[in-house]
Amino acid sequence: MPFTPPDASAMRRCMGRFTTGVAVVTALDAAGEPQGMTINSLTSVSVDPCVLLVSLTVGTRTADAVDASGAFAISILGVRQEATARRFATRGGARFEGVEAEVTDSGIPIVGGALVHADCRVHTTTDVGDHRVYFGEVGSLRDRAGTGLTFHSGRFGEFHDLGHAEMPWLF
Ligand SMILES: Cc1cc2nc3c(=O)[nH]c(=O)nc-3n(C[C@H](O)[C@H](O)[C@H](O)COP(=O)(O)O)c2cc1C
């Protein structure tokens, strides 16, 4: 198959084949109101110090809230939280209404029942095209066992263990 120059649709299609987990990033805006959106751009960057990154579309309410507060929280969703992923990715509507919300020690709302919660302070930002990449220094985090929600080519799914030997992955 020939290589072709990238455009938005080829980039979305190709990168959509990269199966990811699904998370909700949340932050308090300048008025102290909770904002949040579904993301799959979450990546671990460093363990000394503990830094992760999220890439948010410039101009979204959540990006504005992170800019205003200098802090954000991450909720990594479990397989039973597809409805939450859809709600936090749909424009309009009160995203936190009816969601079992909790707060981090620093007061940022998080999605109840998620597999992992992390409380982050903005370490650095870098603007790349239509997105702003936020590097967040993790102040505290917690997790529970469970199966994560995944995303592939526009559809939600779940991880299946192939049953092979565990791969050493701590690098
Ligand atoms: C699975 C999934 C992953 C997403 N990942 C991102 C992401 O990493 N960054 C981003 O800016 N938008 C991402 N989006 C889109 C936002 O969730 C969506 O545009 C949201 O409505 C933006 O918030 P707003 O309505 O406050 O502008 C993703 C959507 C889905 C369904």
The ligand as an SDF file (V2000), in Angstrom:
LIG
                    3D

 31 33  0  0  0  0  0  0  0  0999 V2000
  -12.6680    8.4630   23.5290 C   0  0  0  0  0  0  0  0  0  0  0  0
  -12.5050    9.9480   23.3330 C   0  0  0  0  0  0  0  0  0  0  0  0
  -11.2610   10.5330   23.5310 C   0  0  0  0  0  0  0  0  0  0  0  0
  -11.0740   11.9100   23.3820 C   0  0  0  0  0  0  0  0  0  0  0  0
   -9.8330   12.4400   23.6000 N   0  0  0  0  0  0  0  0  0  0  0  0
   -9.6550   13.7680   23.5280 C   0  0  0  0  0  0  0  0  0  0  0  0
   -8.3810   14.3270   23.8520 C   0  0  0  0  0  0  0  0  0  0  0  0
   -7.4300   13.6380   24.2110 O   0  0  0  0  0  0  0  0  0  0  0  0
   -8.2480   15.6810   23.7460 N   0  0  0  0  0  0  0  0  0  0  0  0
   -9.2820   16.4840   23.3410 C   0  0  0  0  0  0  0  0  0  0  0  0
   -9.0940   17.6890   23.2630 O   0  0  0  0  0  0  0  0  0  0  0  0
  -10.5120   15.9730   23.0470 N   0  0  0  0  0  0  0  0  0  0  0  0
  -10.7230   14.6410   23.1540 C   0  0  0  0  0  0  0  0  0  0  0  0
  -11.9550   14.1030   22.8820 N   0  0  0  0  0  0  0  0  0  0  0  0
  -13.0580   15.0040   22.5010 C   0  0  0  0  0  0  0  0  0  0  0  0
  -13.6810   15.7340   23.6950 C   0  0  0  0  0  0  0  0  0  0  0  0
  -14.0890   14.8340   24.7250 O   0  0  0  0  0  0  0  0  0  0  0  0
  -14.9270   16.5430   23.2270 C   0  0  0  0  0  0  0  0  0  0  0  0
  -14.5930   17.3350   22.1120 O   0  0  0  0  0  0  0  0  0  0  0  0
  -15.5130   17.4300   24.3230 C   0  0  0  0  0  0  0  0  0  0  0  0
  -16.8300   17.7360   23.9490 O   0  0  0  0  0  0  0  0  0  0  0  0
  -14.7450   18.7420   24.4800 C   0  0  0  0  0  0  0  0  0  0  0  0
  -15.2730   19.4740   25.5720 O   0  0  0  0  0  0  0  0  0  0  0  0
  -16.1410   20.8230   25.3890 P   0  0  0  0  0  0  0  0  0  0  0  0
  -17.5210   20.3620   24.9560 O   0  0  0  0  0  0  0  0  0  0  0  0
  -16.1130   21.4160   26.7510 O   0  0  0  0  0  0  0  0  0  0  0  0
  -15.5130   21.6650   24.3420 O   0  0  0  0  0  0  0  0  0  0  0  0
  -12.1590   12.7290   23.0110 C   0  0  0  0  0  0  0  0  0  0  0  0
  -13.4270   12.1420   22.8160 C   0  0  0  0  0  0  0  0  0  0  0  0
  -13.5900   10.7680   22.9720 C   0  0  0  0  0  0  0  0  0  0  0  0
  -14.9610   10.1600   22.7730 C   0  0  0  0  0  0  0  0  0  0  0  0
  1  2  1  0
  2  3  1  0
  2 30  2  0
  3  4  2  0
  4  5  1  0
  4 28  1  0
  5  6  2  0
  6  7  1  0
  6 13  1  0
  7  8  2  0
  7  9  1  0
  9 10  1  0
 10 11  2  0
 10 12  1  0
 12 13  2  0
 13 14  1  0
 14 15  1  0
 14 28  1  0
 15 16  1  0
 16 17  1  0
 16 18  1  0
 18 19  1  0
 18 20  1  0
 20 21  1  0
 20 22  1  0
 22 23  1  0
 23 24  1  0
 24 25  2  0
 24 26  1  0
 24 27  1  0
 28 29  2  0
 29 30  1  0
 30 31  1  0
M  END
$$$$
